[in-house]
């Protein structure tokens, strides 16, 4: 049976991530980066596509799990008729060490354990050559295929068909360590890991980072975990913030809405930056702005909506036949065709985030402000161009109201920088264009019934319209916003959860999707700021209840079957949770 998405925990070293099932199997791992080819791909297939299972041999063993405090060190507690033991899983935070560490700790009695390893490099397209390289009392295997090499050390692994298996008994007070280390195949095999020191450093690093989080209120624990997730998705060396750790987890089970989210969307990263800034992490703002300056350097006409982790521009979308897909949902995709879309809102999100950073005390440089001026010049040149919208519609371009409002926000933040911060810029042109786009929305983006519309050629609404008051285009209690929310409640909330939009419109894809969690978190903030506190609190509690047992959220939620859907953990869901909690705290009586 396919493992439910909510049954996965994530490990991270802030360079990549692993997904570990409740049953103790690492079913997704890409090294050395989030977007590298998988070596464990069972998440998008079955065990034959690569996994590393570590659990008791007793099929009736029961497991509970938690993170070790505010870290990504996962502790799974196994109980059997003969004893109790814990498995401590982590990805070492140490720079230059690309590895997974798995320590089995005997608590009471004794338990027979089995470790079963199936390495399948490059999205299960390469079965490696494997040989024993252990010396003396050290047991180790070396697996090599193409550019990848992996050394696995620990209990002796014996080849069984196309897997390697180890069996042993863990007794109370004893620890048994297994480590998997990646390195380039043309270099010497990765050195052994000091598991005691590694676990200590990794635990201390995450704990120290989380100690800087100031969170209060009913959802403080989830706010802290969400900010930790955002840090886990922020590449330690480049500063790029990926949208999720996975590719091709389906938005509709069994369908084709399966996308690769292991890249840096300017929009999602800019919104993540806002959450960082609101909670005092100004260093993240510095790092991401530096990443941005590198990524979009050059002709502003060539700016993309998304980039690779180090700012790569070439992200062609391809379909893989080597992985059958999560629960058979195909195709499995790597790369993302949206890279070629024009989305008019993106420059607005970037300008809003950089404005927030400036207000928080991140000083401008001639380079950083020069880039923003260039982006505004490009927005002026693209002013009358329809786009594909925030949701990356694969149908015909339109004048999406949210996109137009973000064009307004881009020029508004440029004007603010000149008027309030004394920076130089073509303020007269920016003011003219800002006023024009507002008039454009007023004339074409408001239905006769009083609500904002998804785009200028429809009477449909769209959850992205909830962002309009967030960026100051209108007040939260503007009659048009109140009418828009009422219309959303009528047409986009069939099960009490907010859909992004009705897919019968312009998205150009077959099939349907489930409610998008970030949108419902946006609605919490809208409710909270318009006197509907009871509705805000109730919706927030429903939303936070769908986080899994260790506080993780995917992209979407299926309320009918009670399942998480889409890529996981999803940065946009977690940052929206943080900002929704902030709204509740800011409006508390």
N, C-alpha and C positions, 0 to 999 in steps of 0.2 A: 504494500500500500504506500501511496505517496505521503511523505511526512508533512503535516500541516506547517505552513510558513511560520505560524506563531510558536511552533515547537523548537525553533532554532534560536540559539544564543550566538552572539558575535564576539570574536576575539579581535584585537587590533594592536598593531605597533605604530599606528599613525603613518604607515606606508602602504599597508595592505590589510586584509581582513580575512578571517576564517569563520565559517558557519558550522556550529556544532549542534547536533540534534539532541533532544531530550534523552535519546537512547545511547548517547555517547559516541556518535559517529561524526567525524569531520567530513561533511559532504560538499564543501566548497572552499577552495583555497587557491589563490592566484599569487605567485611570488615572482619577482620582488615587489610588484606594484598592484594596486587594485585592478588595473586594466590588463595585467599580464594574462597569458593563456592559463587556463585552470590545470592543476595537477590532480585535484579531486573535483569531479564534476557530477557526482551522484545527485546533487540538487536538481539538475536538469536531465535526469535519466534514472539510472539505478546503480547498484553497487559496481556493476561492470564498467561504469564510466569514471571510476576512481573514488575511493573513500578510505578513511582510517577509523575503524571501529575499535573502541576500547571499553570493555564492560565485563561484568561477571558472566561466567559460563551458564549460570542458573537462569533459565528463561523466565522464571518467576520473580527475579530480583526487581525491587522497586527503587525508583530514583526520585530525589528532590534536588533542587539546585538553587544557587544564588551566586551573585558576584561577591567577592571578598571586599565588602565595604564599597566605597566609591572608586572601584577599579574595573578593569576588564579581565581580571583573573577569575575564571569561572570555577566554582566548586560544586561538583555533583556528588551527592551522598547516596551511596548504594547500600541497600539493606537486603540481606538474604536470611534464610533459616540458620545459616552457620556463622554469620558475622556482619559487621558494618565496616565499610571503607569509603574513602573519598577519592575522587579524581580531581586534581587541580590542573586546569588547562590555561595556558597563557601564550601570547606571542611576545617574546622579549622586546622591551622598549629600546635596548641598546642599539646605537647607530652601527650600521654595517652588519648586523646579525639578522638574517632573514630566516626565521625558525618558528616552530611550534614545540612547546614543552608540555609534556603530560606526566604528571607525578601521581602515583597511586599511594595513598596513605592508609595503613591499617588502623582502624579505630578500636574494634573489639572482635574477638573470635578470629576466624580466618575465612577468606573468600577466594575461590578459584577465578582467575581473570584470563581473558583471551584478548589479544591484540591482533587485529587482522588488517593488513595493509594492501591496498590496491592503488598503485601509482599509475596515472594515465596523463601524460603531459599534453600540452597544446590542445585543450578542449577534447581530450580523449582520442586524439588523432595519432598519438605516439605512445606505444607500449615500450618502456625503457628496458635496456639490458641491465641486469642486476647481478652483482657478485658480492660475495662475502669479503670484507676487508678488515674485520676485527683482529686484534692481536692479544694474545694472553687471555686475560679475563674480560676484556672488552669485546662485546658483540656489536657488529656494525655491518650494514649493507650499503653499497653504493649503487645508485640507479642513475643511468645516463641515457638521454635521448636528445639529439640536436644540441641546442645551446644550454640545456638544463641539466644540472646534476643535483642529486639529493642524497644526503647521508642520513640514515636512521640508526640511532644507537639505543641500546636498552636490552631487554630480554632477547635471547637468541631467536631470530626470525627464520623460519624454515619455509622454503617454497612449497606451496600446495596449489596445484593447478596454476592459475594466473594470479594468485595472491601469495602473500607471505604471512605466516601465522606464528605467534608465540603464546605459550601457555605457562602459567605459574600460579603459585598460591601466595597471597599477601596475608600476613598475620599481624595482629595488633602490635603497634609500635614500630612497624617496619615501613620504609618507603621504597618504592620501585619506580625508577625514572625511565622515560622514553623521550627521545628528542628527534626531531626532524629538522635538518638544516639544508637550506638551498644555497647553491653557488653556481657561477658560470662553469660549464662543462670543461672549458679549456684551462681552468685554474686548478690548483691543488684542492683536494676535498676540504670542506669547511671543518674547522677545528672543533673539538668537543666543547660542550657547554657546561659551565659550572651551574648546576640547576639551583642550588641553594642561593648563590649570589644573584643569579638572574631573576628568580622569583622575588627576592627581596627588593632589588632595584626597581623592577617593574611595578610592584605593589606600591612602593614609596613614591614613584613618579606620578602615578595616577592619583594617589591620595593627596599629594601636594597640589596637583592641579585643581582637583575638585574642592580643596579647602578654600580656594579663592572665590568660589561661587557663593553669592549672597542670595539665598532663596528663602521665602517664608510663605506661610499660608497652607491651605489644605493640600496643595499639590507640590510642596517643596521638594519632596523626594524625587518625583518624576521630572521636575524642572532640572534638578541636578543631573539626573541620569540623561536627560535629553541634551544638556550642554556637553556632557561627556561623549555622547554619540556624535555631536557635531565636531568635537575635537578628534574623535576617532576617524572621522571622514575627512579631516584636514591633513594633507600630506606634510609630514614633518620637515622635509627639505625644500620643496618647491612652494608651499603655501597654498597650492590648489585645493579647492574644497569640492569633493565629488558628491554627486546627488544621491548615490546609494552604493552599497558594496557589491551589488549583484547585477546580472543581466538576465533579461527574458523571463523573470517571474511574471506570470500572466495577470493582466488587469481583469480578464474574464477567463475563468477556468475552462481549459480546453479550446480557447480561442486563439486568435492571431495577434492580439494587442500585446506584444511582448517586445520590450525595448531594452537597450543597453544603457544603463544609468551610471556607468563607472567613469564619467567625465565631468568636466567643470562647466556647468551652465552659468553664464554671467548673472542671470536672474537669480537662480537659487543661491549662488555664492554671495551675491549682494544682500539678499534677504538674511542669509546666515550671519553675515557681518553685522546686520542690525541687531540680531539677538546677542551676539558677542558684545557689541558696544553697550547695549542696555545693561549688561551684567559686568561691565568694567574690564573686559578683556581687550584693551586697546592695542596690545602687541599683535593680536590677530588682525586688527585693522591695518596696522603697518605692513604686516607680511602679505596680506591679500592685496593691498594696493600695489605693493612691489611686484607681486605676481601679475596683476592686471597690466601694469605698465610694460612688462616684458611681453605678455601674451598678445596684446593688441598693438604693439609698436608697428609703425609703418603707416601706410595710407589708411585713414579712417574709413574710406570707402570699402575696405576689405575686412572691416570688423565682422566677427562671427558671433553667433549667439552662444556658442560653446567651444571649448578647447580641450585638448588633452591635459593631463595632470601637470606637465611641465610647460604647457602652452602650445602643444602641437596643434596644427591646423587641419591635418589630413586625417579625417575620421570616417572613411567610407563605410556605409552600412552593408554588411554581408550576412548571408544566411548560412548556418552551419548544418551539415547533415550528420555530423559525428555525435551530436547530442539530440535525443528525441524530444526534449522539452519537459518542463515540470508537469507531471500528470498527463503527458502527451500533448501539451499545449505547444504548438509549433507555428511558425518557425522559431528557432533559437537564433538570435541576432547578435553580432558584435559590430561595433561602430554604430553610428546613428545618423540616418539620412536627414534629420532635422538640422544638421550642421549647415546645410545649404539654404535654409529658409531665411526669409526676412521677417523678423519679429520686431515691430516698431517700439514695443514697450521696453526693450532691454536697456537701451541707453538711459531711459528714465530711471530704471531700478538702480543702475550703476551710479547715476548722479545723486539719487536720494541717499544711497548708502554712503557715498563719499561726503555728502553734506552732513550726515549724522556723525561721521568720523571727525570732520572739521569742527563741529559743534562740541564734540567730546574732548577736543584738545589735540587731535592729530594735526600737526602743522602741515601746510601745503609747501611744496617745492615748486620751482619754476617748471620742472618736468611734469609733476602731477597735475598742476593747474593747466599747463599747456595742453596736456592730453584731454582734459575736460572741455576746454575751449574747442579743440579739434572735433570732439564728439558732437558738440552742439552745432558746429558748422555742418557736420554730416547730417544731423537731424534736420537741419534747415533744408538741405538739398533733397532729402527724402520726404519732405513734409507732406506732399500730396500722394504718397505711395501707399496703396493698401497692403496688408500683411497677412501672415498666417496665424497671428495671435499667440497668446500665452500658452495655449494648450497644443500648439504645434499642429494645427489642423492640416490634414493632407488633402483637403479639397481646395477650391478656388480661394484666392486672397479676398479679404473684405476690409472695410474700415471698422475694426473692432473697437467698441467704445472704451474698453479697458486700455487698449493700446494707445488710443488717442489721448486718454487721460494721462498716461505715462509720458507721452510727448509733452503735454502741458507741464508735468512735474519736472521733466528735464530742463526746460527753459526757466521754470520757476526757481529751481535750485541754482541755476546759473546767475539769475538776477539777484538772488539772495546773497550769493558769494560776493558780488560786486558791491551791493548796497550795504551789507552788514560786515563784510570782511575786508573791504577795500581792495579786492582783486580787480584786475583789468579785464574788460570784455565788451563785446558789442551789445550793450544792454538795450539800446533802442530797438535793434532787430529782434532780440530775444523777447522783449516785451510785446512787440507787435505780433510775433508768432504765437506766443503764449495766449494772447487775447483772441487771436484767430481760431486757435484750436478749441478754446472754451466755447466760442460762438458756434463753431462747427458741431460740437457735442450737443449744445443746447438746441440747435436747429434740427439735427438729424439723429441724435442718439437718445432721445426721450420719446417714449410712446405717448399717444393721446391719453392713455390711461394713467399717465403720470410717472411711470417707472423708466429707469435707464434700460436700454436694450443691449443685447449681446453684440450686435453690429448694426450698421446703419440701414440694413435691408431686411430687418426682421422685427417681430414683436416678442421674440424669445428673450429670456434673461439668462445670465451666466454668473456663476459664483465668483468669478474674478472681479465683478463689479463691487464686491465688498472691500476691495483695496482702495477705491476712490476716496473715501474719507480718511483712510490710513495715511495717504500721501497729501492730504489737505485740499484735494480738488473741491470737496464740498464737506459740509458738516455731517457728523454721524446722524443727526436728527433732521437733516434736510428732508423736506416732504418727498422729494424724488427718491431718496435712499430708503425711506420708510416704505414707500410704495414698491420699491424694488425688492425689499426683503419680503413683503407680503406676497409678491408675485413668486418669489423663490419658494416660499412655503407652500404655495398652491401647486407649483409645477415641477419643482426639483427635489421635493422631500417626500417621496411616496412611502418610505418606511421610517420617516423621522430622522434620516441622515441626508446630508446635502450632496447632491450630485454636482459635478462641475457644470454640466449642460446636458441637454437632451441630445443623444447621439443621432437622432433622426434628422438633425440639422445639417451642418456643413463640415463635419470632421472628415468625410471622405473615406471612412473605414467601415468594414462590415462588422456586425456584432454590437454588443453593448459592453458596459463596464459597471463597476461598483462605485459607491460613494467614495469620494476623494477625501481622506481624513483632514488634510490641511484646510480645506474649504469649511468644514464644520467647525474647526478651531477658529477660523476667521469670523464665523457667525457668532461664536461665543463672545468675542470682543465687541462686535456690533451690538448684540443684545445688552452687554454690560454697560455700554456707553449711551444707551438710549432708554434707560429706566426699566429694562426688562431683566432685572437681576435674577429673579427666580428662574426664568428661562435659561439664562446664561449658566447658572450654577447647575441646573439639571442637565443641560447639554454637555457641559464640561465633565460631569461625573459619568455620563454615558460614554463619552469619548475616552476618558482615561481608563475606564473599565476594560476596554478592548486591547490595551497594552498587554503584552504577555507577562508571564510570572516574573520576568526580570526587567520589565519596563521598556521593552522595545516595540516600535511601531513600524509597520510597512507603509506602503503608499495608499492602499485602499482597504475597505472593509466590506465584507458580505454580511449584511445584518440578518438575512434570512437563514443562512447556514452557520452564522457565528464564526466566520473565518477571516483572517487577514489575507489580503491579496496584493499583488504587485511587488516591486522590488523592495528589499529590506536590508538593513534599517534605512529608512528614508529620511534624508536631512530635512526636507520640507515639512514633513509631518512633525518632526521633533522641534524644529524651530517655531512652527505655528503653535505647538503646545506651550512652549516657553512664553510666547507673546500673549497667548490667551490667558495664561495664569497671571501674567503681569497686568493685563487689563482688569481682571477680577480683583487683584490686590489694589490697583489704583482707584477703583470705584467702590471699594468696600465701605459700608456705612460706618 
